[in-house]
């Protein structure tokens, strides 16, 4: 079954219903251009894992992308809906072993969003189609077609791959040289859990900071904890996101941790033993049976220019600049992608395929340079935060 757009009418196909994909949907809808978003998951809640992410410098760019009605609701999807943005907000970095404050990172007007609630908000009013896994792409001078694994075909003027770090769209763009589109890997393992803690530990963490905190450890352990949801009155019912990362090249152990959740929790507890209170307690308080996620490699893709096939296929978000997460730059750059493209859409002289292709070309030139720079900066930072001597000598990594 094939769906096409009438001749001369612009239609945009967005692959991926994450932050970049849904925000793209919002800006094309505001521009009066027909847009549909296609998501491989069967529903918005198909993935068991939720998480949260911060916006530290791109707040005003969100406002550019959304309608005033949706902007007014952003605070309702924060990890603490009662939190109010303020100029003096900081993210503290502490010595994980002694607990002493190493540095407060200035994060003026920062917000922290629950991913699932945020995506629900920014999907408002959009044509989002679930259960659509991209299989292949075909282009012509006038159109682009996306074939999905369910046999359906959609045709439009532009296809935007916002389908994450493991982007099928990026693979297609670089199919003549697959190595150019492939992810790179660092020997950094990661543990992440969304979990309840006991009342004492929950309150102690919010005494350190009401939203989040980083610790660095002389043995190379990085920890990050953030509040996820404090809606319940009982602190024992609050949820937190607990993250730990460490250098690891033990392939056998990595394979075992990936398969055994109990073994993974044991590993996390062993790593946390040297930590000061309440950071040791936050790991040991994770209830047995809590689902945790593990990766033996942290991946990234240094952005390279791609051939957009005459402005028919482009990338956004993690598909365009997959980066490590220790500086929390992913969402801000995805938002910037969308806001930049919207700027060029606003300069179009007419809603024609040629004008849209011109807007895409201008967008890509900015993304290629910014994407490469920020990916490499984040990669360097990720290695540095696991090297106590290096990070101790240079606070510049945190600016």
Backbone torsions as a table, in degrees:
resi	resn	phi	psi	omega
1	UNK	NA	132.2	-176.9
2	UNK	-121.8	136.7	175.5
3	UNK	-113.9	127.1	-178.9
4	UNK	-123.9	167.1	175.2
5	UNK	-106.9	148.5	-179.5
6	UNK	-59.5	148.6	178.7
7	UNK	-55.3	135.3	177.0
8	UNK	83.6	-5.6	179.8
9	UNK	-103.4	127.0	-179.8
10	UNK	-72.9	139.3	174.0
11	UNK	-142.6	133.6	-178.3
12	UNK	-113.3	132.4	175.7
13	UNK	-106.9	119.3	178.5
14	UNK	-108.5	125.9	-179.7
15	UNK	-99.7	114.3	179.1
16	UNK	111.2	123.6	-179.2
17	UNK	-106.6	42.8	169.3
18	UNK	-88.5	-162.6	-177.0
19	UNK	-60.5	-49.7	-177.8
20	UNK	-62.7	-44.1	-177.1
21	UNK	-65.0	-44.5	-178.1
22	UNK	-71.8	-37.5	176.1
23	UNK	-65.4	-37.0	173.4
24	UNK	-58.9	-43.2	177.6
25	UNK	-57.7	-41.8	-178.8
26	UNK	-65.5	-41.7	-176.1
27	UNK	-73.4	-34.1	176.8
28	UNK	-70.5	-35.7	176.1
29	UNK	-63.4	-43.1	177.9
30	UNK	-62.0	-32.2	-179.3
31	UNK	-80.3	-2.1	179.5
32	UNK	77.0	23.1	179.6
33	UNK	-105.9	132.2	-179.7
34	UNK	-60.4	128.8	-176.9
35	UNK	-143.8	139.8	174.0
36	UNK	-130.7	142.8	179.9
37	UNK	-111.9	131.9	-176.6
38	UNK	-117.5	125.9	-175.0
39	UNK	-123.7	132.8	-177.9
40	UNK	-70.0	-29.4	178.0
41	UNK	-65.8	152.9	-177.0
42	UNK	-76.7	-19.1	-179.9
43	UNK	-161.5	166.2	178.6
44	UNK	-61.2	-25.0	-177.6
45	UNK	-107.7	18.7	-176.1
46	UNK	-65.0	-35.2	-179.5
47	UNK	-82.0	129.7	-179.1
48	UNK	-68.6	-22.2	-175.1
49	UNK	-89.9	129.4	168.7
50	UNK	-112.9	165.2	173.1
51	UNK	-158.6	-176.7	177.2
52	UNK	-134.2	159.9	-178.8
53	UNK	-146.8	158.0	-174.4
54	UNK	-106.5	153.9	170.9
55	UNK	-120.8	113.5	-171.3
56	UNK	-107.8	-23.0	-176.7
57	UNK	-144.6	-2.6	-175.3
58	UNK	-109.2	21.1	-176.1
59	UNK	-60.5	-43.7	-177.7
60	UNK	-67.9	-27.3	179.7
61	UNK	-73.9	-28.9	171.8
62	UNK	-60.1	-44.8	-177.8
63	UNK	-61.4	-30.6	176.0
64	UNK	-66.0	-32.6	-172.0
65	UNK	-85.2	-25.7	-172.1
66	UNK	-109.0	159.8	173.5
67	UNK	-71.5	158.5	177.3
68	UNK	-56.4	-34.6	-179.5
69	UNK	-63.9	-42.4	179.1
70	UNK	-74.5	-37.4	176.6
71	UNK	-57.7	-36.7	-178.2
72	UNK	-66.1	-15.6	-175.7
73	UNK	-103.5	-1.0	-174.8
74	UNK	-58.8	-41.8	-177.7
75	UNK	-63.6	-21.4	-180.0
76	UNK	-72.2	-16.1	179.7
77	UNK	-109.1	15.7	172.1
78	UNK	-72.3	162.0	178.3
79	UNK	-64.0	-27.9	171.8
80	UNK	-128.6	103.9	-173.6
81	UNK	-67.3	-13.7	177.8
82	UNK	-89.1	-8.3	-178.7
83	UNK	-68.4	137.7	177.9
84	UNK	-118.9	132.4	-177.3
85	UNK	-61.8	144.6	176.0
86	UNK	-151.8	155.8	-171.1
87	UNK	-63.6	-33.7	-173.5
88	UNK	-90.2	13.1	-177.2
89	UNK	-67.3	147.4	-177.9
90	UNK	-138.7	161.3	167.8
91	UNK	-114.0	116.3	-178.0
92	UNK	-78.9	142.0	170.5
93	UNK	-113.0	125.0	-177.5
94	UNK	-120.5	155.5	170.0
95	UNK	-70.4	119.4	-174.7
96	UNK	-65.1	-26.3	-176.6
97	UNK	-87.0	-43.7	-178.1
98	UNK	-94.3	-21.6	-176.8
99	UNK	83.6	-5.1	-176.4
100	UNK	-69.5	149.1	178.4
101	UNK	-73.6	125.8	175.8
102	UNK	-92.7	-41.1	-177.1
103	UNK	-167.9	145.1	167.4
104	UNK	-100.1	118.2	175.8
105	UNK	-82.9	123.8	178.1
106	UNK	-67.7	126.3	178.5
107	UNK	-133.4	64.0	-174.0
108	UNK	-58.5	130.5	176.4
109	UNK	61.8	21.9	-178.4
110	UNK	-62.9	149.6	173.4
111	UNK	-129.4	155.6	178.0
112	UNK	-131.9	125.0	-168.0
113	UNK	-113.2	138.6	170.8
114	UNK	-77.0	120.4	-169.5
115	UNK	-56.3	-50.7	-174.6
116	UNK	-63.5	-41.5	179.5
117	UNK	-68.5	-38.2	178.0
118	UNK	-62.8	-46.2	-179.7
119	UNK	-65.0	-36.6	176.4
120	UNK	-62.0	-41.0	-179.5
121	UNK	-63.2	-49.4	-172.7
122	UNK	-82.9	-0.2	171.3
123	UNK	-88.0	-4.9	-176.9
124	UNK	-55.0	125.1	175.0
125	UNK	79.6	2.3	-177.5
126	UNK	-97.0	155.1	171.8
127	UNK	-86.7	94.3	-179.4
128	UNK	-109.8	126.3	-177.1
129	UNK	-116.0	120.0	-175.6
130	UNK	-95.4	164.4	-178.6
131	UNK	70.6	28.9	-177.0
132	UNK	-117.0	93.1	178.8
133	UNK	-92.9	121.6	-177.8
134	UNK	-67.0	132.3	179.0
135	UNK	-108.8	-45.8	-178.8
136	UNK	-156.8	165.0	-178.7
137	UNK	-130.9	141.1	173.8
138	UNK	-131.9	141.3	179.3
139	UNK	-127.1	154.9	170.8
140	UNK	-135.3	-177.2	179.2
141	UNK	-63.9	-27.5	-173.1
142	UNK	-108.9	-17.0	-168.8
143	UNK	-152.3	169.9	173.2
144	UNK	-135.3	140.8	179.0
145	UNK	-123.0	138.2	176.8
146	UNK	-113.8	125.6	175.5
147	UNK	-104.0	132.3	-178.6
148	UNK	-106.7	161.9	-175.0
149	UNK	-67.9	-14.6	176.1
150	UNK	-84.5	3.8	177.4
151	UNK	93.0	-7.3	-179.6
152	UNK	-80.9	154.0	179.4
153	UNK	-130.2	132.9	177.4
154	UNK	-121.0	136.8	-178.4
155	UNK	-121.3	138.5	179.6
156	UNK	-150.7	-168.7	179.3
157	UNK	-91.9	-32.5	-176.4
158	UNK	-143.6	139.3	172.1
159	UNK	-117.1	128.6	178.5
160	UNK	-112.6	116.8	175.5
161	UNK	-84.0	101.6	174.2
162	UNK	-114.6	42.7	-169.8
163	UNK	-101.2	32.8	167.3
164	UNK	82.3	-178.9	-176.1
165	UNK	-59.6	-36.4	179.9
166	UNK	-93.9	51.6	-170.1
167	UNK	-68.0	123.8	172.7
168	UNK	-68.0	-36.3	179.0
169	UNK	-62.8	-43.6	178.5
170	UNK	-63.9	-41.2	177.3
171	UNK	-57.7	-41.0	-179.7
172	UNK	-66.8	-42.3	-179.4
173	UNK	-62.2	-32.8	-177.7
174	UNK	-106.9	25.0	-173.8
175	UNK	-64.3	-24.9	178.1
176	UNK	-75.1	-24.4	175.6
177	UNK	-138.3	77.1	-174.1
178	UNK	-54.7	-31.2	-178.2
179	UNK	-64.2	-26.2	-179.8
180	UNK	-71.7	-25.0	179.5
181	UNK	-101.7	1.5	-174.3
182	UNK	-80.7	147.4	175.8
183	UNK	-69.1	148.2	171.6
184	UNK	-100.5	157.5	-177.0
185	UNK	-128.4	143.8	173.7
186	UNK	-110.4	149.8	179.9
187	UNK	-79.2	54.7	-178.9
188	UNK	-119.8	119.4	177.8
189	UNK	-90.3	153.2	-178.9
190	UNK	-137.4	143.7	176.0
191	UNK	-124.2	130.0	178.0
192	UNK	-138.5	134.9	175.3
193	UNK	-140.8	140.3	167.4
194	UNK	-101.1	118.1	-166.3
195	UNK	-149.0	153.4	165.3
196	UNK	-82.4	155.1	175.6
197	UNK	-128.3	177.3	175.5
198	UNK	-77.9	165.2	-173.6
199	UNK	-59.3	-45.1	-177.2
200	UNK	-61.4	-45.9	-177.8
201	UNK	-68.2	-40.6	178.9
202	UNK	-59.3	-45.3	179.9
203	UNK	-67.8	-37.4	-179.6
204	UNK	-65.3	-38.7	178.7
205	UNK	-65.6	-38.3	179.6
206	UNK	-75.3	-16.9	171.1
207	UNK	-71.0	-36.6	177.7
208	UNK	-64.4	-47.4	176.3
209	UNK	-164.6	138.9	-176.5
210	UNK	-67.9	-16.0	-174.7
211	UNK	-120.6	-51.2	-173.7
212	UNK	-160.4	166.8	177.8
213	UNK	-160.2	145.8	174.6
214	UNK	-112.0	143.3	166.8
215	UNK	-125.8	143.0	172.1
216	UNK	-114.0	147.6	-169.8
217	UNK	-129.9	137.1	178.9
218	UNK	-56.1	-23.9	178.8
219	UNK	-90.7	10.1	173.7
220	UNK	94.0	5.6	178.2
221	UNK	-82.9	131.7	174.3
222	UNK	-110.0	132.0	173.9
223	UNK	-127.2	148.8	175.8
224	UNK	-140.2	131.6	175.5
225	UNK	-130.0	136.2	174.9
226	UNK	-138.5	145.6	171.2
227	UNK	-61.1	139.1	177.3
228	UNK	-108.8	-41.4	179.2
229	UNK	-160.3	121.3	178.4
230	UNK	-117.0	29.6	179.7
231	UNK	-61.8	-44.7	179.9
232	UNK	-62.3	148.5	178.4
233	UNK	-69.3	-35.0	-177.8
234	UNK	-80.1	118.7	179.4
235	UNK	-57.4	-25.2	178.0
236	UNK	-68.4	-13.5	178.4
237	UNK	-100.9	-4.7	175.2
238	UNK	-65.8	157.2	174.6
239	UNK	-119.1	148.6	-179.5
240	UNK	-129.7	152.2	169.1
241	UNK	-100.4	119.1	179.9
242	UNK	-111.3	125.4	-178.8
243	UNK	-128.1	137.2	174.2
244	UNK	-134.3	138.6	174.9
245	UNK	-135.8	149.3	-176.5
246	UNK	-158.3	153.9	177.3
247	UNK	-71.8	134.3	-175.4
248	UNK	-160.4	123.2	175.2
249	UNK	-122.3	21.0	178.2
250	UNK	-84.3	96.7	-173.5
251	UNK	-63.9	-39.7	-179.2
252	UNK	-64.4	-44.0	179.0
253	UNK	-65.9	-39.8	179.0
254	UNK	-58.4	-44.7	179.6
255	UNK	-62.7	-39.3	-179.9
256	UNK	-69.0	-43.4	-179.6
257	UNK	-64.2	-35.1	-179.2
258	UNK	-67.3	-22.9	-175.4
259	UNK	-101.1	-18.5	-169.4
260	UNK	-126.6	106.0	-177.1
261	UNK	-64.5	-39.6	179.1
262	UNK	-64.4	-41.5	177.9
263	UNK	-63.7	-36.9	178.1
264	UNK	-64.7	-42.2	177.2
265	UNK	-65.0	-37.8	176.2
266	UNK	-61.8	-41.6	179.0
267	UNK	-62.1	-44.0	179.2
268	UNK	-61.5	-42.6	179.5
269	UNK	-65.0	-38.8	178.3
270	UNK	-64.7	-41.8	178.4
271	UNK	-64.2	-31.6	-174.7
272	UNK	-82.5	-9.9	-174.9
273	UNK	-54.7	-41.2	-178.5
274	UNK	-77.3	-6.2	-172.8
275	UNK	-73.9	151.5	176.1
276	UNK	-76.8	159.9	174.3
277	UNK	-70.8	140.2	4.6
278	UNK	-95.7	13.1	-174.5
279	UNK	-73.2	-33.9	173.2
280	UNK	-66.1	-42.6	-177.1
281	UNK	-64.7	-35.2	-177.0
282	UNK	-64.1	-32.4	178.9
283	UNK	-79.7	-45.3	-179.1
284	UNK	-68.2	-20.1	179.9
285	UNK	-84.7	-6.2	177.4
286	UNK	-63.2	119.9	-175.9
287	UNK	-62.8	142.5	175.9
288	UNK	-58.3	138.2	-178.8
289	UNK	94.5	-10.5	176.5
290	UNK	-64.3	131.8	179.1
291	UNK	-72.3	127.2	176.4
292	UNK	-121.0	157.5	-179.1
293	UNK	-117.8	138.6	-175.7
294	UNK	-131.7	142.4	170.3
295	UNK	-136.2	133.7	178.8
296	UNK	-85.0	-6.6	-179.9
297	UNK	-140.9	138.6	173.7
298	UNK	-100.9	126.5	-170.9
299	UNK	-110.5	160.2	177.9
300	UNK	-157.5	162.1	175.3
301	UNK	-135.8	109.9	176.8
302	UNK	-68.1	115.1	-173.7
303	UNK	-52.4	132.4	174.0
304	UNK	-124.2	147.2	175.0
305	UNK	-59.3	139.7	177.5
306	UNK	-118.8	158.6	176.7
307	UNK	-87.1	108.9	-175.0
308	UNK	-80.8	9.9	178.3
309	UNK	55.3	51.2	178.3
310	UNK	73.6	27.8	179.7
311	UNK	82.5	20.4	-179.3
312	UNK	-93.8	-27.2	-175.8
313	UNK	-137.8	128.1	177.4
314	UNK	-142.0	178.9	-175.8
315	UNK	-125.7	158.0	176.1
316	UNK	-153.3	159.5	177.1
317	UNK	66.5	-146.7	-177.6
318	UNK	-60.9	-26.9	176.9
319	UNK	-62.8	-31.4	-177.7
320	UNK	-91.3	-23.3	-176.9
321	UNK	-160.3	70.1	177.5
322	UNK	-65.6	123.7	-175.2
323	UNK	-132.1	158.8	174.6
324	UNK	-67.8	162.2	-164.8
325	UNK	-106.6	2.5	-170.4
326	UNK	-69.4	-21.8	176.6
327	UNK	-99.8	-2.3	177.4
328	UNK	64.4	41.1	-174.2
329	UNK	-99.4	-8.6	-172.0
330	UNK	-62.5	-50.4	-177.2
331	UNK	-66.7	-41.7	179.6
332	UNK	-59.0	-39.3	179.3
333	UNK	-74.8	-32.6	174.5
334	UNK	-63.6	-43.1	177.8
335	UNK	-61.8	-42.2	179.9
336	UNK	-63.2	-39.4	175.2
337	UNK	-52.4	-51.3	-175.2
338	UNK	-65.0	-44.3	-179.3
339	UNK	-64.3	-37.9	178.3
340	UNK	-64.8	-44.9	179.3
341	UNK	-64.2	-38.0	178.9
342	UNK	-61.5	-37.5	177.7
343	UNK	-58.5	-43.5	-179.1
344	UNK	-74.0	-30.8	174.3
345	UNK	-63.2	-39.2	-178.9
346	UNK	-66.7	-19.9	180.0
347	UNK	-92.9	0.0	179.3
348	UNK	-63.6	136.0	-180.0
349	UNK	-79.9	-22.3	178.7
350	UNK	-161.6	157.6	178.6
351	UNK	-86.8	79.1	178.2
352	UNK	-125.0	161.7	178.3
353	UNK	-60.6	-38.0	-179.9
354	UNK	-66.1	-42.9	179.1
355	UNK	-66.5	-38.2	178.6
356	UNK	-66.0	-41.8	178.4
357	UNK	-62.8	-36.6	177.5
358	UNK	-65.8	-40.9	177.5
359	UNK	-63.5	-41.3	178.6
360	UNK	-62.5	-42.6	-179.7
361	UNK	-61.1	-42.3	178.5
362	UNK	-66.6	-41.2	176.8
363	UNK	-59.1	-46.8	-175.3
364	UNK	-63.8	-38.8	-179.4
365	UNK	-58.9	-39.5	178.5
366	UNK	-71.3	-43.4	-177.5
367	UNK	-64.5	-41.0	-178.2
368	UNK	-59.6	-43.9	-178.8
369	UNK	-74.3	-50.4	-179.2
370	UNK	-61.9	-43.2	-177.8
371	UNK	-59.9	-48.4	-179.6
372	UNK	-61.3	-46.6	-177.2
373	UNK	-60.4	-47.3	-174.8
374	UNK	-72.3	-34.7	177.3
375	UNK	-63.2	-44.3	-178.6
376	UNK	-70.1	-36.8	176.4
377	UNK	-62.1	-42.4	-179.1
378	UNK	-70.5	-35.9	177.1
379	UNK	-62.8	-45.5	177.7
380	UNK	-61.0	-41.6	180.0
381	UNK	-64.2	-41.4	-179.3
382	UNK	-60.6	-43.3	177.5
383	UNK	-65.8	-37.8	-176.4
384	UNK	-67.3	-39.4	-175.5
385	UNK	-70.8	-9.1	174.7
386	UNK	-104.0	9.8	179.9
387	UNK	-125.2	96.2	-172.3
388	UNK	-57.4	-43.0	-178.7
389	UNK	-62.6	-43.0	-177.0
390	UNK	-68.3	-46.1	-176.4
391	UNK	-70.8	-29.0	178.7
392	UNK	-67.2	-29.3	-176.8
393	UNK	-84.7	-16.8	-175.5
394	UNK	-141.9	108.2	174.6
395	UNK	-79.6	-5.3	-176.4
396	UNK	-63.2	-21.4	179.7
397	UNK	-62.7	-19.8	-172.9
398	UNK	-100.1	5.4	179.6
399	UNK	-84.0	NA	NA
